[in-house]
Structure formats: structure tokens, C-alpha cells
Amino acid sequence: MIHGRRVCVVMPAYNAEATLRQTVDEVPRDVVDDIIVVDDASHDNTAELARSLNLHVLVHPKNRGYGGNQKTCYREALSRGADIVVMVHPDYQYAPRLITALASVIASGLYPIAVGSRILGIGALRGGMPLYKYVANRMLTLVQNLLLGYKLSEYHTGFRAFSKEVLEALPLEENSEGFVFDNQMLAQAIYFGFDICEVTCPTRYHGAASSISFGPSVRYGFGVLATSFLFRLARWQILHPRIFSSAGHCLSVGEYRDACH
């Protein structure tokens, strides 16, 4: 808990047995009140290991995808009384010890969103990010900064923290169930006027770290461009896409709880 605000870490997991314990061991327990693992129908023992670590575990009976997993993560965190929710990938690619910094930014009232940027500083390539991913990251970020009228060093980090108010306000149910969910979420936050803080973050690319292969990376890139153009068309009031509509579906606590076990 920070400044009286309950901090919850959510981990969207898929076949994360090899790295889950190492990730959890670095979570700052003096700050974090709750850890939730949502297992997206893994083929290994991710759920069993998470339970043995005394974490709160939900399991999707069928794989819903990365975005679908996050929807469950955030909904469950809100239902358990979280004021600040920090998403940490359980593949040990990001540094869990930065949870304190990200959560503190929100608890202090400075920003409602904080993300760990691999691009600020010298962390990305030194940490093993493939060169083609680095170049694609920089190009997509340039396009998005122009179309969204904002300025971030990257829109593609998976290490991020949100206030309860942000999660309750964004129409996250309208987002993709796939990898572009992350990008849509930041675009929505900017569209609805929530400012974003970036904290430099080291990253580790290693054999057990999850990574999108080339084909899905290309599809993700096109999804990012589509999200950016929809944002601009919505701002110009030419189109009214539901992902940028205040009438869209926001997270409904408990709506899917019967679908997990």
C-alpha cells in the first residue's frame, strides 16, 4: 500500500512456469498488497505453481489471447479492491523492482498512468531487443506521436500501471483480444485525456521470455497503424469507433468470473 492506496499486481500468464517464481520473488511485497495471476489455458503447470506461491489465481478454460487475459486481470483486480493496478509480465522480461516507482507516481497524484519504457536510456538493445523490433518500435512510435498528438518514447511496453479511475473509465471491452490490446489501451487513455508518465526500464530478452514472432509482429504493426488512424478520424469526428466512444463497454466487475476457475 502506498499513501493509503491498495496496490495490486496482475500477471497475464501463458506457459510461464519457467519464469514465474523468479518474477514473483522480485515483487516488492512491502508495497504490493495483492498479486493476481490469470492463466490463459497454459499447457504447463503455471497455475499450479502460482497457487503454491500463495497467489490469487484464475484460469481461462479456453485461450482468450493476450488482450482477453488482460481484461480478466483488470476486472479481477478492481473486484478485489485495487486502487492502483500494475501489470507485470511473468516472463521476467521487465524488472519487477520498478513496481514501487510506477505505483508511487500514481499514488502521489502526479499521473493516473505510468509505464516502464525500454527506449528511454540505453536499455532496449543492450537488453537484447532484436534490431528489427527496435527499428519497428521507433517507426511506429513516430507515426503514433504524430497521429495521436502526444509524445511518448514508446507505445509498446508491457510494463504499466493504472489508477482505478482509468480502468473504470476506458471502454476496454471494445478492444482486441490479441496483442494490439496494449496499444489500443494507451490510445484510449490519450483520447479521453489521461496523462501518461514514463519511467526508464531495463529489459531482458532471453530464451524463456515471451516474444511475438515475425508474422504476428507484422499483424501487430498493422493493428497499431489502424488504431492510430481511427484515433485521428475520431478526433476529427469523421468516424465514431466504439473503442473511442464513451458509450462503449467498460469493465464489468464479475461479468466473466463464472468463466474462470
One Martini backbone bead per residue (centre of mass of N, CA, C, O) as a GRO file, in nm:
protein
  261
    1MET     BB    1   0.098   0.035   0.021
    2ILE     BB    2   0.026   0.379  -0.096
    3HIS     BB    3  -0.108   0.633   0.050
    4GLY     BB    4  -0.362   0.430   0.108
    5ARG     BB    5  -0.316   0.254  -0.155
    6ARG     BB    6  -0.407  -0.020  -0.329
    7VAL     BB    7  -0.186  -0.275  -0.455
    8CYS     BB    8  -0.193  -0.441  -0.776
    9VAL     BB    9  -0.077  -0.734  -0.930
   10VAL     BB   10  -0.070  -0.834  -1.272
   11MET     BB   11  -0.057  -1.165  -1.452
   12PRO     BB   12  -0.034  -1.252  -1.777
   13ALA     BB   13  -0.054  -1.600  -1.848
   14TYR     BB   14   0.167  -1.819  -2.063
   15ASN     BB   15   0.375  -2.047  -2.008
   16ALA     BB   16   0.530  -1.945  -1.701
   17GLU     BB   17   0.685  -2.154  -1.519
   18ALA     BB   18   1.000  -2.077  -1.558
   19THR     BB   19   0.949  -1.748  -1.445
   20LEU     BB   20   0.753  -1.685  -1.210
   21ARG     BB   21   0.920  -1.703  -0.949
   22GLN     BB   22   1.131  -1.488  -1.023
   23THR     BB   23   0.929  -1.258  -1.049
   24VAL     BB   24   0.794  -1.273  -0.765
   25ASP     BB   25   1.060  -1.234  -0.593
   26GLU     BB   26   1.073  -0.910  -0.703
   27VAL     BB   27   0.833  -0.829  -0.553
   28PRO     BB   28   0.732  -0.562  -0.352
   29ARG     BB   29   0.575  -0.643  -0.053
   30ASP     BB   30   0.569  -0.352   0.089
   31VAL     BB   31   0.356  -0.252  -0.151
   32VAL     BB   32   0.212  -0.514  -0.222
   33ASP     BB   33  -0.118  -0.661  -0.168
   34ASP     BB   34  -0.157  -0.804  -0.461
   35ILE     BB   35  -0.165  -1.117  -0.660
   36ILE     BB   36  -0.245  -1.182  -1.004
   37VAL     BB   37  -0.319  -1.481  -1.190
   38VAL     BB   38  -0.374  -1.536  -1.543
   39ASP     BB   39  -0.452  -1.832  -1.704
   40ASP     BB   40  -0.437  -1.901  -2.064
   41ALA     BB   41  -0.440  -2.208  -2.108
   42SER     BB   42  -0.204  -2.370  -2.030
   43HIS     BB   43   0.048  -2.646  -2.082
   44ASP     BB   44   0.142  -2.608  -1.801
   45ASN     BB   45   0.220  -2.525  -1.440
   46THR     BB   46   0.134  -2.233  -1.370
   47ALA     BB   47  -0.108  -2.253  -1.171
   48GLU     BB   48   0.021  -2.439  -0.959
   49LEU     BB   49   0.254  -2.251  -0.889
   50ALA     BB   50   0.090  -2.004  -0.804
   51ARG     BB   51  -0.052  -2.144  -0.568
   52SER     BB   52   0.215  -2.221  -0.413
   53LEU     BB   53   0.265  -1.889  -0.385
   54ASN     BB   54  -0.005  -1.753  -0.286
   55LEU     BB   55  -0.183  -1.679  -0.524
   56HIS     BB   56  -0.413  -1.535  -0.726
   57VAL     BB   57  -0.619  -1.758  -0.929
   58LEU     BB   58  -0.690  -1.773  -1.278
   59VAL     BB   59  -0.868  -1.978  -1.533
   60HIS     BB   60  -0.884  -2.037  -1.859
   61PRO     BB   61  -1.042  -2.283  -2.043
   62LYS     BB   62  -0.976  -2.083  -2.279
   63ASN     BB   63  -0.809  -1.921  -2.508
   64ARG     BB   64  -0.810  -1.547  -2.539
   65GLY     BB   65  -0.562  -1.392  -2.513
   66TYR     BB   66  -0.393  -1.115  -2.421
   67GLY     BB   67  -0.637  -0.922  -2.400
   68GLY     BB   68  -0.832  -1.112  -2.250
   69ASN     BB   69  -0.653  -1.142  -2.004
   70GLN     BB   70  -0.651  -0.843  -1.914
   71LYS     BB   71  -0.949  -0.811  -1.860
   72THR     BB   72  -0.947  -1.006  -1.622
   73CYS     BB   73  -0.733  -0.872  -1.451
   74TYR     BB   74  -0.875  -0.593  -1.405
   75ARG     BB   75  -1.143  -0.694  -1.298
   76GLU     BB   76  -1.029  -0.848  -1.052
   77ALA     BB   77  -0.883  -0.615  -0.916
   78LEU     BB   78  -1.136  -0.441  -0.866
   79SER     BB   79  -1.294  -0.662  -0.700
   80ARG     BB   80  -1.032  -0.646  -0.478
   81GLY     BB   81  -0.972  -0.321  -0.427
   82ALA     BB   82  -0.814  -0.163  -0.627
   83ASP     BB   83  -0.627   0.145  -0.693
   84ILE     BB   84  -0.367   0.000  -0.812
   85VAL     BB   85  -0.247  -0.125  -1.132
   86VAL     BB   86   0.006  -0.370  -1.213
   87MET     BB   87   0.166  -0.481  -1.498
   88VAL     BB   88   0.328  -0.809  -1.516
   89HIS     BB   89   0.533  -1.006  -1.668
   90PRO     BB   90   0.611  -1.359  -1.604
   91ASP     BB   91   0.900  -1.364  -1.794
   92TYR     BB   92   1.132  -1.162  -1.692
   93GLN     BB   93   1.170  -0.892  -1.877
   94TYR     BB   94   1.102  -0.723  -1.641
   95ALA     BB   95   1.139  -0.506  -1.353
   96PRO     BB   96   0.972  -0.543  -1.055
   97ARG     BB   97   1.118  -0.318  -0.878
   98LEU     BB   98   0.950  -0.081  -1.038
   99ILE     BB   99   0.674  -0.079  -0.904
  100THR     BB  100   0.714   0.145  -0.697
  101ALA     BB  101   0.749   0.377  -0.899
  102LEU     BB  102   0.483   0.351  -1.056
  103ALA     BB  103   0.287   0.363  -0.810
  104SER     BB  104   0.387   0.638  -0.694
  105VAL     BB  105   0.298   0.823  -0.922
  106ILE     BB  106  -0.005   0.770  -0.860
  107ALA     BB  107  -0.026   0.810  -0.546
  108SER     BB  108   0.070   1.121  -0.569
  109GLY     BB  109  -0.109   1.250  -0.824
  110LEU     BB  110   0.050   1.309  -1.096
  111TYR     BB  111  -0.050   1.032  -1.231
  112PRO     BB  112  -0.267   0.774  -1.378
  113ILE     BB  113  -0.009   0.686  -1.555
  114ALA     BB  114   0.249   0.422  -1.580
  115VAL     BB  115   0.552   0.350  -1.767
  116GLY     BB  116   0.788   0.122  -1.895
  117SER     BB  117   1.076   0.221  -2.070
  118ARG     BB  118   1.310   0.089  -2.310
  119ILE     BB  119   1.409   0.362  -2.461
  120LEU     BB  120   1.488   0.495  -2.235
  121GLY     BB  121   1.795   0.520  -2.267
  122ILE     BB  122   1.986   0.181  -2.292
  123GLY     BB  123   1.802  -0.094  -2.270
  124ALA     BB  124   1.711  -0.244  -2.527
  125LEU     BB  125   1.969  -0.350  -2.683
  126ARG     BB  126   2.125  -0.439  -2.430
  127GLY     BB  127   1.877  -0.647  -2.357
  128GLY     BB  128   1.816  -0.788  -2.664
  129MET     BB  129   1.674  -0.642  -2.872
  130PRO     BB  130   1.581  -0.671  -3.169
  131LEU     BB  131   1.646  -0.472  -3.430
  132TYR     BB  132   1.370  -0.488  -3.580
  133LYS     BB  133   1.206  -0.405  -3.327
  134TYR     BB  134   1.336  -0.135  -3.275
  135VAL     BB  135   1.270  -0.003  -3.546
  136ALA     BB  136   0.964  -0.047  -3.534
  137ASN     BB  137   0.918   0.107  -3.275
  138ARG     BB  138   1.019   0.385  -3.377
  139MET     BB  139   0.824   0.414  -3.619
  140LEU     BB  140   0.551   0.378  -3.476
  141THR     BB  141   0.592   0.604  -3.269
  142LEU     BB  142   0.610   0.837  -3.466
  143VAL     BB  143   0.330   0.804  -3.589
  144GLN     BB  144   0.169   0.823  -3.323
  145ASN     BB  145   0.257   1.103  -3.231
  146LEU     BB  146   0.128   1.242  -3.476
  147LEU     BB  147  -0.173   1.125  -3.458
  148LEU     BB  148  -0.212   1.174  -3.131
  149GLY     BB  149  -0.060   1.428  -3.011
  150TYR     BB  150   0.191   1.300  -2.871
  151LYS     BB  151   0.468   1.197  -2.624
  152LEU     BB  152   0.648   0.905  -2.667
  153SER     BB  153   0.894   0.660  -2.667
  154GLU     BB  154   0.660   0.434  -2.623
  155TYR     BB  155   0.371   0.190  -2.699
  156HIS     BB  156   0.502  -0.132  -2.630
  157THR     BB  157   0.483  -0.178  -2.342
  158GLY     BB  158   0.421  -0.427  -2.064
  159PHE     BB  159   0.479  -0.194  -1.840
  160ARG     BB  160   0.202  -0.103  -1.622
  161ALA     BB  161   0.007   0.168  -1.468
  162PHE     BB  162  -0.317   0.206  -1.293
  163SER     BB  163  -0.584   0.356  -1.211
  164LYS     BB  164  -0.900   0.298  -1.128
  165GLU     BB  165  -1.026   0.529  -1.296
  166VAL     BB  166  -0.921   0.435  -1.570
  167LEU     BB  167  -1.042   0.144  -1.578
  168GLU     BB  168  -1.344   0.255  -1.548
  169ALA     BB  169  -1.342   0.449  -1.817
  170LEU     BB  170  -1.249   0.253  -2.019
  171PRO     BB  171  -1.340   0.069  -2.324
  172LEU     BB  172  -1.204  -0.236  -2.307
  173GLU     BB  173  -1.419  -0.431  -2.438
  174GLU     BB  174  -1.356  -0.312  -2.739
  175ASN     BB  175  -1.107  -0.461  -2.754
  176SER     BB  176  -0.881  -0.662  -2.826
  177GLU     BB  177  -0.761  -1.005  -2.771
  178GLY     BB  178  -0.488  -0.919  -2.854
  179PHE     BB  179  -0.187  -0.745  -2.876
  180VAL     BB  180  -0.325  -0.454  -2.945
  181PHE     BB  181  -0.447  -0.378  -2.674
  182ASP     BB  182  -0.223  -0.203  -2.556
  183ASN     BB  183  -0.243   0.023  -2.770
  184GLN     BB  184  -0.540   0.093  -2.735
  185MET     BB  185  -0.521   0.182  -2.438
  186LEU     BB  186  -0.337   0.430  -2.478
  187ALA     BB  187  -0.514   0.572  -2.686
  188GLN     BB  188  -0.756   0.603  -2.499
  189ALA     BB  189  -0.625   0.766  -2.276
  190ILE     BB  190  -0.560   1.008  -2.457
  191TYR     BB  191  -0.846   1.065  -2.564
  192PHE     BB  192  -0.959   1.096  -2.244
  193GLY     BB  193  -0.717   1.269  -2.085
  194PHE     BB  194  -0.474   1.084  -1.992
  195ASP     BB  195  -0.183   1.094  -1.842
  196ILE     BB  196   0.169   0.997  -1.910
  197CYS     BB  197   0.424   0.817  -1.754
  198GLU     BB  198   0.780   0.772  -1.777
  199VAL     BB  199   1.002   0.492  -1.705
  200THR     BB  200   1.294   0.369  -1.695
  201CYS     BB  201   1.362   0.031  -1.841
  202PRO     BB  202   1.478  -0.261  -1.813
  203THR     BB  203   1.560  -0.544  -2.030
  204ARG     BB  204   1.496  -0.905  -2.105
  205TYR     BB  205   1.629  -1.114  -2.347
  206HIS     BB  206   1.526  -1.455  -2.349
  207GLY     BB  207   1.439  -1.781  -2.386
  208ALA     BB  208   1.175  -1.746  -2.175
  209ALA     BB  209   1.076  -1.511  -2.319
  210SER     BB  210   0.830  -1.345  -2.444
  211SER     BB  211   0.756  -1.340  -2.807
  212ILE     BB  212   0.690  -1.207  -3.104
  213SER     BB  213   0.672  -1.307  -3.397
  214PHE     BB  214   0.690  -1.194  -3.710
  215GLY     BB  215   0.400  -1.224  -3.807
  216PRO     BB  216   0.252  -1.098  -3.556
  217SER     BB  217   0.414  -0.832  -3.573
  218VAL     BB  218   0.290  -0.733  -3.835
  219ARG     BB  219  -0.003  -0.732  -3.738
  220TYR     BB  220   0.047  -0.537  -3.509
  221GLY     BB  221   0.140  -0.297  -3.680
  222PHE     BB  222  -0.131  -0.266  -3.832
  223GLY     BB  223  -0.298  -0.224  -3.572
  224VAL     BB  224  -0.159   0.038  -3.487
  225LEU     BB  225  -0.231   0.203  -3.737
  226ALA     BB  226  -0.537   0.172  -3.715
  227THR     BB  227  -0.564   0.305  -3.437
  228SER     BB  228  -0.445   0.582  -3.519
  229PHE     BB  229  -0.653   0.651  -3.744
  230LEU     BB  230  -0.904   0.629  -3.566
  231PHE     BB  231  -0.828   0.851  -3.374
  232ARG     BB  232  -0.819   1.082  -3.584
  233LEU     BB  233  -1.112   1.044  -3.691
  234ALA     BB  234  -1.242   1.093  -3.414
  235ARG     BB  235  -1.130   1.382  -3.371
  236TRP     BB  236  -1.272   1.475  -3.653
  237GLN     BB  237  -1.561   1.336  -3.667
  238ILE     BB  238  -1.587   1.103  -3.894
  239LEU     BB  239  -1.570   0.888  -3.674
  240HIS     BB  240  -1.723   0.629  -3.424
  241PRO     BB  241  -1.551   0.439  -3.256
  242ARG     BB  242  -1.586   0.232  -2.982
  243ILE     BB  243  -1.293   0.270  -2.859
  244PHE     BB  244  -1.385   0.605  -2.864
  245SER     BB  245  -1.639   0.550  -2.670
  246SER     BB  246  -1.830   0.635  -2.391
  247ALA     BB  247  -2.049   0.398  -2.479
  248GLY     BB  248  -1.880   0.185  -2.419
  249HIS     BB  249  -1.745  -0.098  -2.279
  250CYS     BB  250  -1.683  -0.149  -1.965
  251LEU     BB  251  -1.584  -0.282  -1.693
  252SER     BB  252  -1.735  -0.579  -1.547
  253VAL     BB  253  -1.772  -0.682  -1.249
  254GLY     BB  254  -1.816  -1.037  -1.271
  255GLU     BB  255  -1.899  -1.119  -1.568
  256TYR     BB  256  -1.649  -1.360  -1.591
  257ARG     BB  257  -1.610  -1.544  -1.335
  258ASP     BB  258  -1.753  -1.813  -1.440
  259ALA     BB  259  -1.513  -1.858  -1.668
  260CYS     BB  260  -1.346  -1.917  -1.416
  261HIS     BB  261  -1.108  -2.116  -1.175
   0.00000   0.00000   0.00000
